[in-house]
Amino acid sequence: MRIIVIGAGAVGAACALALTEAGAEVIVLDRTGVAGETSSRCEGNILVSDKEPGAEALMAIEANRAWRELAARLDEDRVPGQPATEFEAKGGVVVAFDGGASALERFAETQREIGIRADVLDAAALRAAEPHLSPEVALGVHYPDDAQVQPSLAAQAMLARARHLGAQLRIVEVTGGVVEGDRVRGVQTTEGRIDADAVVNCAGPWSGDAAALFGSVLDIRPRRGTILVTAPMPQRVFHKVYDADYVGAVGSGDAALQTSTVVESTPGGTVLIGSSRERVGFSSDGLLAPLAEIADKATRLFPFLRDTMLLRTYFGFRPYAPDHLPAIGADARIAGLFHAAGHEGAGIGLAPTTGALIAHAVLGTPAPLDPTPFLPSRPTLQGALA
């Protein structure tokens, strides 16, 4: 069976790897290259700490397990041209200032009920875990299962392994879908037609546009996020640390600017500082406001950052679904068209389980969890774009 995967980001690479390992002939198409867009403009989070109980939380628990197995497998047996994933099982610490401590404790309790490890830290334990935190922090909760990869390298590693097993990568733009008798027969590209038995749409924030090429509808929208990167320094942040406000921002559907504090060190010594969310289409205007808010909140959490030099800032667009669940599975209208999109900021973390669910949908392999909540046919994804 020949399958085209549109998009060579982390989700597309994970789908390509899962499909190739299941025996399919896979052709990955991307207009810019591996991890050329969203997957190179994010932090590489593999989080369970920010997930409210529900379908996505259960998927995150499974994906956390899957990443540990996948990263070990990729890193221990690298093929030529395959980078290390830089997987770090660093754990996360979610903190609250005065006024937010009780809400954070209640949230952690609901997560423990579905199997997420969440350990409340007393003052001494919190200072031992993160000695440079502001003394204003009133409470911390440790999530030992939070982890991270270098997102661009992880995507490259998955696709390199898929190519080693026979998958193809072509740098080309998809300009149309080939549909005959209400069934996908391939795609049109800037270099001509490519025939296929199925197409998997992994075009990230452009997935709605990609669906439209086949005459279908998928309500996925871009949501812009910005990140600051410091100059390298001796390590002073030992976990992924974020303010409890981050959970609310993740789950919000508000189009207006929202910022929350996320701070973490990298193996190279830099510190990544986020995060912001706003729906401004694909605009690059007005970046100063989110960057200034992020910096202000980060220095409240870690006062030493006030005297730190910034190396650079960057921004990217995340694929936002109105109900905050990714779309994974068969298209609602067109046979042979499948989608893996709408993960917003969780695409890296959910990638391997997304790949497994796509292999299940396309090839009938075993599903790692119930795919029903993520089906693209659900009504929230079938309306016109707003």
C-alpha positions as a Markdown table, in Angstrom:
| # | Residue | x | y | z |
|---|---|---|---|---|
| 1 | Met | 0.0 | 0.0 | 0.0 |
| 2 | Arg | 1.4 | 3.4 | -1.0 |
| 3 | Ile | 0.7 | 6.2 | 1.5 |
| 4 | Ile | 1.6 | 9.9 | 1.1 |
| 5 | Val | 2.3 | 11.9 | 4.3 |
| 6 | Ile | 1.9 | 15.6 | 3.8 |
| 7 | Gly | 4.2 | 17.3 | 6.3 |
| 8 | Ala | 7.7 | 16.5 | 7.7 |
| 9 | Gly | 7.3 | 17.9 | 11.1 |
| 10 | Ala | 7.4 | 15.7 | 14.3 |
| 11 | Val | 3.8 | 14.5 | 13.7 |
| 12 | Gly | 4.4 | 13.7 | 10.1 |
| 13 | Ala | 7.7 | 12.0 | 10.9 |
| 14 | Ala | 6.1 | 9.9 | 13.6 |
| 15 | Cys | 3.3 | 8.9 | 11.2 |
| 16 | Ala | 5.8 | 8.0 | 8.5 |
| 17 | Leu | 7.8 | 5.9 | 10.9 |
| 18 | Ala | 4.8 | 4.0 | 12.2 |
| 19 | Leu | 3.4 | 3.4 | 8.7 |
| 20 | Thr | 6.8 | 2.3 | 7.4 |
| 21 | Glu | 7.4 | -0.1 | 10.3 |
| 22 | Ala | 4.0 | -1.6 | 9.6 |
| 23 | Gly | 5.0 | -2.4 | 6.1 |
| 24 | Ala | 3.6 | 0.4 | 4.0 |
| 25 | Glu | 5.3 | 2.2 | 1.1 |
| 26 | Val | 5.5 | 5.8 | 2.4 |
| 27 | Ile | 6.3 | 9.1 | 0.6 |
| 28 | Val | 6.7 | 12.1 | 2.8 |
| 29 | Leu | 6.1 | 15.5 | 1.1 |
| 30 | Asp | 7.1 | 18.8 | 2.6 |
| 31 | Arg | 7.6 | 22.2 | 1.0 |
| 32 | Thr | 10.5 | 23.3 | 3.3 |
| 33 | Gly | 12.1 | 20.2 | 4.6 |
| 34 | Val | 12.2 | 18.2 | 7.8 |
| 35 | Ala | 11.0 | 20.2 | 10.8 |
| 36 | Gly | 11.1 | 23.3 | 8.7 |
| 37 | Glu | 8.1 | 25.0 | 10.4 |
| 38 | Thr | 6.3 | 24.4 | 13.7 |
| 39 | Ser | 8.6 | 21.6 | 14.9 |
| 40 | Ser | 11.7 | 23.8 | 14.8 |
| 41 | Arg | 10.0 | 26.7 | 16.7 |
| 42 | Cys | 8.9 | 25.1 | 19.9 |
| 43 | Glu | 10.4 | 23.7 | 23.1 |
| 44 | Gly | 10.0 | 19.9 | 22.6 |
| 45 | Asn | 7.7 | 19.3 | 25.5 |
| 46 | Ile | 6.6 | 15.8 | 26.5 |
| 47 | Leu | 4.2 | 16.8 | 29.3 |
| 48 | Val | 1.6 | 15.1 | 31.5 |
| 49 | Ser | 1.6 | 17.9 | 34.0 |
| 50 | Asp | -0.5 | 20.4 | 32.0 |
| 51 | Lys | -3.3 | 17.9 | 31.1 |
| 52 | Glu | -6.7 | 18.0 | 32.7 |
| 53 | Pro | -8.3 | 14.6 | 33.2 |
| 54 | Gly | -9.9 | 13.5 | 29.9 |
| 55 | Ala | -9.0 | 12.0 | 26.5 |
| 56 | Glu | -5.9 | 14.1 | 25.9 |
| 57 | Ala | -4.5 | 13.3 | 29.4 |
| 58 | Leu | -4.9 | 9.6 | 28.7 |
| 59 | Met | -3.2 | 10.0 | 25.4 |
| 60 | Ala | -0.4 | 12.0 | 27.0 |
| 61 | Ile | 0.2 | 9.2 | 29.6 |
| 62 | Glu | 0.5 | 6.7 | 26.8 |
| 63 | Ala | 2.7 | 9.0 | 24.7 |
| 64 | Asn | 5.0 | 9.6 | 27.6 |
| 65 | Arg | 5.6 | 5.9 | 27.8 |
| 66 | Ala | 5.9 | 5.6 | 24.1 |
| 67 | Trp | 8.5 | 8.3 | 23.9 |
| 68 | Arg | 10.7 | 6.6 | 26.4 |
| 69 | Glu | 10.7 | 3.4 | 24.4 |
| 70 | Leu | 11.0 | 5.2 | 21.0 |
| 71 | Ala | 13.8 | 7.6 | 22.1 |
| 72 | Ala | 15.8 | 4.7 | 23.6 |
| 73 | Arg | 15.3 | 2.7 | 20.4 |
| 74 | Leu | 16.3 | 5.5 | 18.1 |
| 75 | Asp | 19.3 | 6.7 | 20.2 |
| 76 | Glu | 20.8 | 3.3 | 20.8 |
| 77 | Asp | 20.8 | 2.1 | 17.2 |
| 78 | Arg | 21.3 | 5.2 | 15.1 |
| 79 | Val | 21.5 | 4.8 | 11.3 |
| 80 | Pro | 23.7 | 7.1 | 9.1 |
| 81 | Gly | 22.3 | 10.6 | 9.1 |
| 82 | Gln | 20.2 | 10.1 | 12.2 |
| 83 | Pro | 20.8 | 12.6 | 15.0 |
| 84 | Ala | 20.2 | 11.9 | 18.7 |
| 85 | Thr | 16.8 | 12.9 | 20.0 |
| 86 | Glu | 18.3 | 14.6 | 23.1 |
| 87 | Phe | 15.6 | 13.0 | 25.2 |
| 88 | Glu | 15.7 | 14.2 | 28.8 |
| 89 | Ala | 13.6 | 12.7 | 31.5 |
| 90 | Lys | 14.1 | 15.9 | 33.5 |
| 91 | Gly | 10.7 | 16.1 | 35.3 |
| 92 | Gly | 8.6 | 19.2 | 35.7 |
| 93 | Val | 7.8 | 21.5 | 38.6 |
| 94 | Val | 4.6 | 23.5 | 38.5 |
| 95 | Val | 4.5 | 26.4 | 40.9 |
| 96 | Ala | 1.9 | 28.8 | 42.3 |
| 97 | Phe | 2.2 | 32.2 | 44.0 |
| 98 | Asp | 0.0 | 33.2 | 46.9 |
| 99 | Gly | -3.6 | 32.8 | 46.0 |
| 100 | Gly | -3.1 | 30.0 | 43.6 |
| 101 | Ala | -1.7 | 27.3 | 45.8 |
| 102 | Ser | -5.1 | 25.7 | 46.7 |
| 103 | Ala | -6.2 | 25.5 | 43.1 |
| 104 | Leu | -2.9 | 23.9 | 42.1 |
| 105 | Glu | -3.2 | 21.3 | 44.8 |
| 106 | Arg | -6.8 | 20.4 | 43.7 |
| 107 | Phe | -5.7 | 20.1 | 40.1 |
| 108 | Ala | -2.9 | 17.8 | 41.0 |
| 109 | Glu | -5.3 | 15.6 | 43.0 |
| 110 | Thr | -7.6 | 15.2 | 40.0 |
| 111 | Gln | -4.5 | 14.1 | 37.9 |
| 112 | Arg | -3.4 | 11.6 | 40.5 |
| 113 | Glu | -6.9 | 10.0 | 40.2 |
| 114 | Ile | -6.1 | 9.0 | 36.5 |
| 115 | Gly | -2.6 | 7.8 | 37.2 |
| 116 | Ile | -0.4 | 10.9 | 36.7 |
| 117 | Arg | 2.4 | 11.1 | 39.3 |
| 118 | Ala | 2.1 | 14.5 | 41.0 |
| 119 | Asp | 4.0 | 15.1 | 44.3 |
| 120 | Val | 3.4 | 18.2 | 46.4 |
| 121 | Leu | 6.7 | 19.7 | 47.5 |
| 122 | Asp | 7.0 | 21.4 | 50.9 |
| 123 | Ala | 9.1 | 24.5 | 51.1 |
| 124 | Ala | 12.4 | 22.7 | 51.8 |
| 125 | Ala | 11.9 | 20.2 | 49.0 |
| 126 | Leu | 11.0 | 23.0 | 46.6 |
| 127 | Arg | 14.1 | 24.9 | 47.4 |
| 128 | Ala | 16.2 | 21.8 | 47.1 |
| 129 | Ala | 14.7 | 21.1 | 43.6 |
| 130 | Glu | 15.0 | 24.6 | 42.3 |
| 131 | Pro | 17.2 | 26.7 | 44.6 |
| 132 | His | 17.0 | 29.8 | 42.4 |
| 133 | Leu | 13.2 | 30.2 | 42.5 |
| 134 | Ser | 11.7 | 33.4 | 43.8 |
| 135 | Pro | 10.9 | 33.2 | 47.5 |
| 136 | Glu | 7.4 | 34.5 | 46.6 |
| 137 | Val | 6.5 | 31.0 | 45.2 |
| 138 | Ala | 4.1 | 29.5 | 47.7 |
| 139 | Leu | 3.7 | 25.9 | 46.4 |
| 140 | Gly | 5.3 | 23.5 | 44.0 |
| 141 | Val | 4.2 | 20.2 | 42.5 |
| 142 | His | 6.7 | 17.8 | 41.1 |
| 143 | Tyr | 5.8 | 15.8 | 38.0 |
| 144 | Pro | 8.6 | 13.2 | 37.6 |
| 145 | Asp | 7.3 | 12.0 | 34.2 |
| 146 | Asp | 7.6 | 15.3 | 32.3 |
| 147 | Ala | 10.3 | 15.1 | 29.7 |
| 148 | Gln | 11.7 | 16.8 | 26.7 |
| 149 | Val | 13.4 | 16.2 | 23.4 |
| 150 | Gln | 15.2 | 18.6 | 21.0 |
| 151 | Pro | 12.2 | 18.9 | 18.7 |
| 152 | Ser | 13.9 | 19.4 | 15.3 |
| 153 | Leu | 16.4 | 16.6 | 16.0 |
| 154 | Ala | 13.7 | 14.3 | 17.2 |
| 155 | Ala | 11.7 | 14.8 | 14.0 |
| 156 | Gln | 14.9 | 14.3 | 12.0 |
| 157 | Ala | 15.7 | 11.1 | 13.9 |
| 158 | Met | 12.2 | 9.6 | 13.3 |
| 159 | Leu | 12.3 | 10.4 | 9.6 |
| 160 | Ala | 15.8 | 9.2 | 9.2 |
| 161 | Arg | 14.8 | 5.8 | 10.6 |
| 162 | Ala | 11.8 | 5.7 | 8.4 |
| 163 | Arg | 13.9 | 6.5 | 5.3 |
| 164 | His | 16.4 | 3.8 | 6.3 |
| 165 | Leu | 13.4 | 1.4 | 6.2 |
| 166 | Gly | 12.4 | 2.5 | 2.8 |
| 167 | Ala | 10.3 | 5.7 | 3.1 |
| 168 | Gln | 11.0 | 8.5 | 0.7 |
| 169 | Leu | 11.2 | 12.3 | 1.4 |
| 170 | Arg | 10.5 | 14.8 | -1.3 |
| 171 | Ile | 10.8 | 18.5 | -0.9 |
| 172 | Val | 7.9 | 19.7 | -3.0 |
| 173 | Glu | 4.7 | 21.6 | -2.4 |
| 174 | Val | 1.3 | 19.9 | -2.6 |
| 175 | Thr | -1.0 | 22.0 | -4.8 |
| 176 | Gly | -4.1 | 19.8 | -5.0 |
| 177 | Gly | -5.7 | 16.6 | -4.1 |
| 178 | Val | -6.5 | 13.9 | -6.6 |
| 179 | Val | -10.0 | 12.6 | -5.8 |
| 180 | Glu | -11.8 | 10.2 | -8.1 |
| 181 | Gly | -15.2 | 8.7 | -7.2 |
| 182 | Asp | -15.1 | 10.3 | -3.7 |
| 183 | Arg | -11.8 | 8.5 | -3.0 |
| 184 | Val | -8.3 | 9.8 | -2.8 |
| 185 | Arg | -6.0 | 8.7 | -5.6 |
| 186 | Gly | -3.0 | 10.9 | -4.9 |
| 187 | Val | -1.9 | 14.5 | -4.9 |
| 188 | Gln | -0.8 | 17.2 | -7.4 |
| 189 | Thr | 2.5 | 18.9 | -6.6 |
| 190 | Thr | 4.7 | 21.5 | -8.1 |
| 191 | Glu | 6.5 | 18.7 | -9.7 |
| 192 | Gly | 3.5 | 16.8 | -11.0 |
| 193 | Arg | 1.0 | 14.1 | -9.8 |
| 194 | Ile | 1.9 | 11.4 | -7.3 |
| 195 | Asp | -0.5 | 8.5 | -7.0 |
| 196 | Ala | -1.3 | 6.8 | -3.7 |
| 197 | Asp | -3.8 | 4.6 | -2.0 |
| 198 | Ala | -4.1 | 6.9 | 0.9 |
| 199 | Val | -3.0 | 10.4 | 2.1 |
| 200 | Val | -2.3 | 11.5 | 5.6 |
| 201 | Asn | -2.6 | 15.2 | 6.3 |
| 202 | Cys | 0.1 | 16.2 | 8.8 |
| 203 | Ala | 0.4 | 19.9 | 7.7 |
| 204 | Gly | 0.2 | 21.4 | 11.2 |
| 205 | Pro | -1.4 | 24.8 | 11.3 |
| 206 | Trp | -2.0 | 24.5 | 7.5 |
| 207 | Ser | -3.9 | 21.3 | 7.8 |
| 208 | Gly | -7.3 | 23.0 | 7.2 |
| 209 | Asp | -5.9 | 24.4 | 3.9 |
| 210 | Ala | -4.6 | 20.9 | 3.0 |
| 211 | Ala | -8.0 | 19.3 | 3.7 |
| 212 | Ala | -9.6 | 21.9 | 1.4 |
| 213 | Leu | -7.4 | 20.7 | -1.5 |
| 214 | Phe | -9.3 | 17.5 | -1.4 |
| 215 | Gly | -12.7 | 19.1 | -1.0 |
| 216 | Ser | -13.0 | 18.4 | 2.7 |
| 217 | Val | -13.3 | 20.6 | 5.8 |
| 218 | Leu | -11.1 | 20.4 | 8.9 |
| 219 | Asp | -11.3 | 23.3 | 11.4 |
| 220 | Ile | -7.6 | 23.7 | 12.4 |
| 221 | Arg | -6.3 | 27.3 | 12.9 |
| 222 | Pro | -2.9 | 28.8 | 13.6 |
| 223 | Arg | -2.1 | 30.0 | 17.1 |
| 224 | Arg | 1.1 | 32.0 | 17.4 |
| 225 | Gly | 3.6 | 31.4 | 20.2 |
| 226 | Thr | 6.9 | 33.1 | 21.1 |
| 227 | Ile | 10.0 | 32.0 | 23.0 |
| 228 | Leu | 13.0 | 33.8 | 24.4 |
| 229 | Val | 16.5 | 32.1 | 24.5 |
| 230 | Thr | 19.2 | 33.3 | 26.8 |
| 231 | Ala | 23.0 | 33.2 | 26.3 |
| 232 | Pro | 24.6 | 30.0 | 27.7 |
| 233 | Met | 25.2 | 30.0 | 31.4 |
| 234 | Pro | 26.0 | 27.6 | 34.3 |
| 235 | Gln | 22.8 | 25.5 | 35.0 |
| 236 | Arg | 20.5 | 27.2 | 37.4 |
| 237 | Val | 17.2 | 25.7 | 36.3 |
| 238 | Phe | 17.0 | 21.9 | 36.9 |
| 239 | His | 13.5 | 21.0 | 35.8 |
| 240 | Lys | 10.9 | 22.3 | 33.4 |
| 241 | Val | 9.4 | 24.9 | 35.6 |
| 242 | Tyr | 6.2 | 26.7 | 34.9 |
| 243 | Asp | 3.5 | 28.8 | 36.6 |
| 244 | Ala | 0.2 | 27.1 | 37.2 |
| 245 | Asp | -1.3 | 29.8 | 34.9 |
| 246 | Tyr | 0.1 | 27.8 | 32.0 |
| 247 | Val | -2.5 | 25.1 | 32.4 |
| 248 | Gly | -5.3 | 27.7 | 31.9 |
| 249 | Ala | -3.6 | 29.1 | 28.9 |
| 250 | Val | -3.3 | 25.7 | 27.3 |
| 251 | Gly | -7.0 | 25.0 | 27.7 |
| 252 | Ser | -8.3 | 28.5 | 26.7 |
| 253 | Gly | -10.0 | 29.2 | 23.4 |
| 254 | Asp | -9.5 | 32.9 | 23.7 |
| 255 | Ala | -8.1 | 34.5 | 20.6 |
| 256 | Ala | -6.5 | 37.4 | 22.6 |
| 257 | Leu | -2.9 | 37.3 | 23.8 |
| 258 | Gln | -2.3 | 35.1 | 26.8 |
| 259 | Thr | 1.1 | 34.6 | 28.4 |
| 260 | Ser | 2.4 | 32.3 | 31.2 |
| 261 | Thr | 5.8 | 31.4 | 32.5 |
| 262 | Val | 7.7 | 28.4 | 31.3 |
| 263 | Val | 11.4 | 28.2 | 32.1 |
| 264 | Glu | 13.9 | 25.4 | 31.4 |
| 265 | Ser | 17.6 | 24.8 | 30.7 |
| 266 | Thr | 18.9 | 23.0 | 27.6 |
| 267 | Pro | 21.9 | 20.7 | 27.3 |
| 268 | Gly | 23.8 | 23.6 | 25.5 |
| 269 | Gly | 23.5 | 25.8 | 28.6 |
| 270 | Thr | 20.8 | 28.2 | 27.2 |
| 271 | Val | 17.6 | 28.8 | 29.0 |
| 272 | Leu | 14.3 | 28.7 | 27.1 |
| 273 | Ile | 11.6 | 31.1 | 28.3 |
| 274 | Gly | 8.0 | 31.0 | 27.2 |
| 275 | Ser | 5.2 | 31.0 | 26.6 |
| 276 | Ser | 2.5 | 33.0 | 24.7 |
| 277 | Arg | -0.7 | 32.1 | 22.8 |
| 278 | Glu | -2.7 | 34.3 | 20.5 |
| 279 | Arg | -4.7 | 33.8 | 17.4 |
| 280 | Val | -3.5 | 36.3 | 14.8 |
| 281 | Gly | -3.6 | 34.2 | 11.7 |
| 282 | Phe | -0.2 | 33.8 | 10.2 |
| 283 | Ser | 0.8 | 37.3 | 11.1 |
| 284 | Ser | 4.4 | 38.2 | 12.3 |
| 285 | Asp | 3.3 | 41.7 | 13.5 |
| 286 | Gly | 3.1 | 42.8 | 17.1 |
| 287 | Leu | 5.7 | 40.5 | 18.6 |
| 288 | Leu | 7.0 | 42.9 | 21.2 |
| 289 | Ala | 4.0 | 42.7 | 23.5 |
| 290 | Pro | 4.1 | 39.0 | 24.1 |
| 291 | Leu | 7.9 | 38.9 | 24.4 |
| 292 | Ala | 7.8 | 41.8 | 27.0 |
| 293 | Glu | 5.1 | 40.0 | 29.0 |
| 294 | Ile | 6.9 | 36.7 | 29.0 |
| 295 | Ala | 10.2 | 38.3 | 30.1 |
| 296 | Asp | 8.4 | 40.2 | 33.0 |
| 297 | Lys | 6.7 | 37.1 | 34.3 |
| 298 | Ala | 9.9 | 34.9 | 34.0 |
| 299 | Thr | 11.9 | 37.3 | 36.1 |
| 300 | Arg | 9.3 | 37.2 | 38.8 |
| 301 | Leu | 9.7 | 33.4 | 38.9 |
| 302 | Phe | 13.5 | 33.4 | 38.6 |
| 303 | Pro | 14.9 | 36.8 | 39.6 |
| 304 | Phe | 18.4 | 36.0 | 38.3 |
| 305 | Leu | 17.0 | 36.2 | 34.8 |
| 306 | Arg | 16.9 | 40.0 | 35.2 |
| 307 | Asp | 20.6 | 40.1 | 34.6 |
| 308 | Thr | 20.8 | 37.6 | 31.8 |
| 309 | Met | 21.6 | 38.4 | 28.2 |
| 310 | Leu | 19.2 | 37.2 | 25.5 |
| 311 | Leu | 20.6 | 35.3 | 22.6 |
| 312 | Arg | 17.6 | 35.4 | 20.4 |
| 313 | Thr | 13.8 | 35.2 | 20.2 |
| 314 | Tyr | 11.6 | 33.2 | 17.9 |
| 315 | Phe | 8.0 | 32.5 | 17.1 |
| 316 | Gly | 6.0 | 29.8 | 15.4 |
| 317 | Phe | 2.4 | 28.8 | 14.6 |
| 318 | Arg | 0.8 | 25.9 | 16.4 |
| 319 | Pro | -2.2 | 24.0 | 15.0 |
| 320 | Tyr | -5.2 | 24.9 | 17.2 |
| 321 | Ala | -8.4 | 22.8 | 17.3 |
| 322 | Pro | -11.5 | 24.5 | 18.8 |
| 323 | Asp | -12.1 | 21.7 | 21.3 |
| 324 | His | -8.4 | 21.3 | 22.2 |
| 325 | Leu | -8.2 | 17.7 | 21.0 |
| 326 | Pro | -6.1 | 16.7 | 18.0 |
| 327 | Ala | -7.8 | 15.3 | 14.9 |
| 328 | Ile | -6.4 | 11.8 | 14.2 |
| 329 | Gly | -8.0 | 9.3 | 11.8 |
| 330 | Ala | -10.2 | 9.1 | 8.7 |
| 331 | Asp | -11.6 | 12.2 | 7.1 |
| 332 | Ala | -15.4 | 12.7 | 7.4 |
| 333 | Arg | -16.0 | 13.0 | 3.7 |
| 334 | Ile | -13.3 | 11.6 | 1.5 |
| 335 | Ala | -12.3 | 7.9 | 1.6 |
| 336 | Gly | -8.6 | 7.4 | 1.8 |
| 337 | Leu | -7.9 | 10.8 | 3.4 |
| 338 | Phe | -6.6 | 10.8 | 6.9 |
| 339 | His | -5.6 | 13.6 | 9.3 |
| 340 | Ala | -3.1 | 13.9 | 12.1 |
| 341 | Ala | -3.4 | 17.6 | 13.1 |
| 342 | Gly | -4.6 | 20.0 | 15.8 |
| 343 | His | -2.2 | 19.1 | 18.6 |
| 344 | Glu | -1.3 | 22.8 | 19.2 |
| 345 | Gly | 1.6 | 22.9 | 21.7 |
| 346 | Ala | 1.5 | 19.1 | 22.4 |
| 347 | Gly | 2.4 | 17.8 | 19.0 |
| 348 | Ile | 6.0 | 16.8 | 20.0 |
| 349 | Gly | 4.8 | 15.0 | 23.1 |
| 350 | Leu | 1.9 | 13.2 | 21.4 |
| 351 | Ala | 3.8 | 12.4 | 18.2 |
| 352 | Pro | 4.6 | 8.6 | 18.7 |
| 353 | Thr | 1.0 | 7.8 | 19.8 |
| 354 | Thr | -0.4 | 9.8 | 17.0 |
| 355 | Gly | 1.7 | 7.7 | 14.6 |
| 356 | Ala | 0.4 | 4.6 | 16.2 |
| 357 | Leu | -3.2 | 5.8 | 15.9 |
| 358 | Ile | -2.7 | 6.7 | 12.2 |
| 359 | Ala | -1.2 | 3.2 | 11.5 |
| 360 | His | -4.3 | 1.8 | 13.2 |
| 361 | Ala | -6.7 | 3.9 | 11.1 |
| 362 | Val | -4.9 | 3.3 | 7.7 |
| 363 | Leu | -3.6 | -0.2 | 8.1 |
| 364 | Gly | -5.6 | -1.8 | 10.9 |
| 365 | Thr | -2.7 | -2.3 | 13.3 |
| 366 | Pro | -3.5 | -2.4 | 17.0 |
| 367 | Ala | -4.5 | 0.9 | 18.6 |
| 368 | Pro | -2.6 | 2.0 | 21.7 |
| 369 | Leu | -5.8 | 3.6 | 23.1 |
| 370 | Asp | -9.4 | 4.3 | 22.2 |
| 371 | Pro | -9.2 | 6.5 | 19.0 |
| 372 | Thr | -12.9 | 7.7 | 19.2 |
| 373 | Pro | -12.3 | 11.0 | 21.0 |
| 374 | Phe | -9.8 | 12.1 | 18.3 |
| 375 | Leu | -11.8 | 11.3 | 15.1 |
| 376 | Pro | -11.8 | 14.1 | 12.6 |
| 377 | Ser | -15.5 | 13.5 | 11.9 |
| 378 | Arg | -16.5 | 15.0 | 15.2 |
| 379 | Pro | -18.8 | 18.1 | 14.8 |
| 380 | Thr | -16.4 | 20.6 | 16.3 |
| 381 | Leu | -14.1 | 20.2 | 13.4 |
| 382 | Gln | -16.6 | 20.3 | 10.6 |
| 383 | Gly | -17.8 | 23.9 | 10.8 |
| 384 | Ala | -16.5 | 26.8 | 8.6 |
| 385 | Leu | -13.3 | 28.4 | 9.7 |
| 386 | Ala | -13.8 | 31.5 | 11.8 |
